Amino acid sequence: MNVAIIKPDHIGDLVLSSAAIRAIMRRHPNATLFIAGKNRSLARHLFGDVAIETIDFPHLTKADASQGGYPDLRGFDMVAFLRSDGILNTQWASLRCRRFVLPVDTHDDHQSVIDFGVASALVGHYDIEEAFYTDRLERVRAKASRFPGKVGFSIGSGFHANSWPPGHWIALGRKLRDAGIGVSVISGPAEAGLARFLLRQIGLDPVRNLILGGKDFADFLGRVDELDWVVASDGGTGHLCSLVCPTLSVFGPSPFRRYAPFGTWARLLTMNLDCSPCCQYSARLVNGCLTTECVTGINAQVVMDALRFPHSTGMVGSSLEVAPGCQLYLGVSHLDHRSKIESRLLENGVHHAA
């Protein structure tokens, strides 16, 4: 069967969907993966020597998307979409595909579960955890089982409201330094100046302790892999780090149940406020927030305590209040995991164009 996989999102979204893509590719090694042009290097690193094509949508890119039109997908026997929204929907697919599977667009389920509903229609049941980590699984599991000796700060975020304040990063860095724990700051080129500033304020070498990302993902992830844990803002870099390290994420307005980094050991801090869930993700409301209390209200001591929290497989998919109004989630990607996977296996289906 000639298969196409459509995943035109941002870096973090591509990482979250990597298990589903890998599961489909294993069953259909000649499948073609369509991704956003900016993610070609990452896709090549993640999936190796597979057929990769570019598909860019104006509503998913900050730059000008190609106006040359979209590919005609009718040459494929099956098209697996790993994104569905107001534009990329049944109507769009029906015009360009003979047979296709679209995901259920919901913020109540983790992206890996949503993708499972699509991929399992083509390949049946698969182990999401194994497909996500591959041969890195046991190494990441071992890191999660012990208190970290080296911690990285992933400070990048795609939206300003998702950023943890610099003062909080500095306070956490000093606490870790005083406890004898190594600290590195992880950033892309856009945050390099801030990263060096944070390191100087923490009292660390701004060159030796900086892990700067670029197009060489093997080198970048190799350096991140030397760390034990990563504390991350809500952004694509945090998802990249989750491939090789357990993560503790600080989430503000984003729908965390869907977009949290993957992993049974991944931890996430978020505030329960009257304005949750944030109207930032509504098409009918205007976000007038000036304070971003949902993220600034999570201080360095709360994060330090969350890092110290002992890992227990019995608590995966649960949460507890660790400070007034602040919730620590353990394995967000596995909230009600078994029941949701079983329901996806029962519900998935293939659409036939008229």
N, C-alpha and C positions, 0 to 999 in steps of 0.2 A: 504494500500500500504506500502510495506517495503522499507524504505528510508534510504540512507546513505548521510551524509554531510561531505565533504572533505575540511578542512581548516588547512593546515600544516605549517602556517607561524609563524612569530614572535609575541611577546606579543601585540604590538600596532596593528598589522593587525587583530589579533583575537578580540580585543576590537572593532575595526571599523566594523567588520563583525557580531558583536553580535546581532544586530537588525535582520538581515536576518536569523541567526541561530535560534533566539527565535521565529520568525514568522513561520518558518518551523516546529519547535518543538511543537508549539501550535496546528498546524493542524495535525501533525503526531507525537504524543507523544512517540511512540515506535521507533523513528528514532535513528540511531547510528551516533554519532559524531566522526570523525577521526581527530585528532589533533597531532601536534608535541609533543613528550614526555615531553619536558620541560614545556609545558603549561597545564599539567593535573590539577594541583592545581587551576590555574586560571579558567579553564573551569568548574571545579566543583563548584567554588564560583559563577560564572556567571549564570550557567544553572541548578544548583541543581542536583537532582537525575535522571540523564539521562544516557543512555548507551554511554560510552566513550572508544574509542580505540586509539592506537598510530599508527601513520604513519609518518616516518621520511625520508626526502630526503637529499642526500648529499649536494646538492646545496643550501639548506635552513638552514643548521646547521653549527655552528663553530666547533662542536665536530664531532667525527666519527659517521656517521649515521649507523644504523644497516645494515649489508649486508645479512640479512636473507631473503631478497625479500619483495615484497609488497603483501598485501592481495588481494585475488581474490574477486572482488566485484560483480560477476555475481549472487550471491545469493540475491541481492537487486533488487527490481522492478524499482527503480529509484535512481540515484546517482547525487547529487547536488554538483558541484565543485564551491568553492568560491575563487579559484585561478586558473589562467591560465598563463603559461609562455612557454619558449622554450622547456622545458622538460615535464611539466605537461600540455599536450595538447590533441587534438582530437585523435592523433595516440595512445598515452599512454592510454587514456580512452577506446578507442575502443577494446583494447586487454583485458581489465579487467572488462568491464561493458556491460550490455545488453541495458540499456537506461540511458542516462545521459544528463545533462545540464552544459555547460561551459560558463563562463563569457566572455564578450568582454574585451580584455586586452588593456586598453587605459589610458594614463596619463591626458586626458582632462576632465574626469569626476571623481567625488568623489567616493571613495570606496563603500560608502553606496548606491550610485546610481547603480554602477556596480553590486553589490550584489543583488539589487532589481530586476535586469533583470533575475537573476537566481531564486531567491526565489518566485517571482511572477508567474513563470511558474508552480510552484507547489501549491501555495496558493492564487493566485490572488493579488489584491491590499491590502496593509497593511500600517499602519501609522508608518513610520520609526522612527520618534521622540519618539512616545510612546513605541515602541518595544525596543529602545535603552535605555531609562531612566526608564521605567516601573514606579514604585511608587515614584521614585526620581524626576520626571519631574517638579512638581510645586516648590519643594524646590530649585532646580538649577535655575529655572526661576526667583524666588524671589531674589536670590543672584545676578543674572545678572542685575537686575533693579536698584541696588543701588551701591554707591561708596564703595569700600571694606574697612573694618576695619582691616582685617587680610589677608595677601597675602603669598602664598607659592611659593618657587622657585624650579621648577623641573629641575635639572641640568643635568640629565643623557641623553646620546645620544648613539645610537648604532654605530656611525661612527664619527671619530674625526673631520671631516670637518663640521659636524652639530652642534658642540658645541659652545655655546656663551662663550666668553672669561671670565675668572675669574674676571678680572678688571672691566668688565661691570656689573657683578653680584654684586660686592662690591659697585660700585657707585650707582646702583639702590637701594640696600639695605639701604645705608646711606640716600638716598633721602626719602625713605619710612619711615625709622626710625625717621628722623627729622620732617616728616609730621604727626607723631603720629600714624602711621600705623604699626601693628604688622607684623613681618617677621619670617617665618620658612623656612628652607631649606629641600627639599625632595630629598632623594637619595636612591640608592640601596647600597649593601655592597661594590661594586667596587668603588663608589664615596664617601664613608663615610669620608675618610681623607680630601678630597677636601671640602666636606660640612662643616666639623668642622673648617677648615681654613677660609672659607668664613664667617662663623658666627663670628669668633673671630675678623676678619678684619672689619666687620660691627659694632662690639661692642656689640654682643649678646651672651648669654649663649650657648656654643656649644653642650650642652646636652639637655637642656629644649626646645630649638628651633629647634632640629633636628627630622625630621620624617624619620625614616629608614625603608625601605621596606624589605620584606622577603617572606616566604611562607604563612604567615597568612594574606591573602588579606582582610578579614573582619576587622581585627584590623588596618591594614594599611589604608584602605579607610575610616574607622571610624575616624581616626585622620585627614586625609585630608578633610573630610566633615566638620570639625570644622572651616575650612578656608572659606573665601568669594570668592577669586579668586586665580588662579594659573598662574604664568608666567613660560613658559616651553620652553626648547630646543626641537628640533625635535628628539623625542625618545619615546620608549614604555611607560615609566613612565608618560609622559605627557598625553598619551591617557588613561591610567588608571585613572589619576586625573580627566579627562573630564567626567568620569562617575558620579562624585559627585560635581564638581565645574565648573563654566565657566572658560575658559582658554584663555590666550593671548600667542600665540606661536611666537617664533622667528625662522623663517625658512631661511635656506641658500640654499644649492644646490638641495634639494629634490623636486620632482614634487608636489608642495603644493596643487594644485587643486585636486589631488587624495588622498594625505596622511594627509591633515590637520585634526586636531581633530574635531569630529562631534559637531554640535550644531548651531542653528540660532544665538546664542549670542557669539559663539566662535570667537575670533579675532586673526588675524595673520598679522605679519609684515614680509615683504620680500623686497629685493632690486631688482630693474630693471636694470640689467647690460648687456653689450654687449655680455657677455658669457652665458647669460641665454637663454634657459634652459641648465643646466650644463651637460657636456659630461660624468660626473660620471655615468649617467644612460644610456649611449650608449654602445652597444656591439662592436662597430667598431672604437671607438676613445679612445685615452689614455689621462687620466686626469693628466696634469702636474701642476695643481694649487698649489701654495705655500703660497698664502696670504689669501685665503677664505674671500675675501672682501665682499662677499654676506651676510655673517653673522657678521663679525667684524665691518662692516660699520653701523650697527644698534646700536646706543649708548643708554645709560641709560635714557637720557632725552626724547628720542623718545618713549621709552617703557612707561615711566611715563605719557607722554601725551596721549598715546593710552589707558592706564588704566583709565584716566580721561574722555575719550570720552563718551558722554552720549549714553545710549542704546536706539535705536529706531527701532521698528519692520518694519518701512517703509524703512529702509536702509539695511535690511537683503539681502545678495547676491550682495552687491555693494562694491566699494573700493574708496579710495581717497588718494592723495599724502600728506603725513604728514611731509616729509622732502625731500630734494633734492634726487631724485632717490629711495625713500623709500615709499612703498605702504602699507596702512592699509586696509586689507580685513575684512569685517564684515559678518560672516556666510559663509565661503568658501564652506562648504558642501551643501549650498543651492544656489550656482550660477546657474542660469537658471534651477532651481530645477523642477518646474512644467512641463516644456516642455520635460526635460530629462526623468522624470518619465513616462510621457505619451508615449514617443517614446519607452521606454523599454517594456511597456505593449503591444505595437503593434508588437515589434520585437521578443520578447522572443519565444523560441521554444525548443523542445526536440529532441536530436539526437538519432538515432537508430543504434546500431552497426550492421555491415554487417554480 
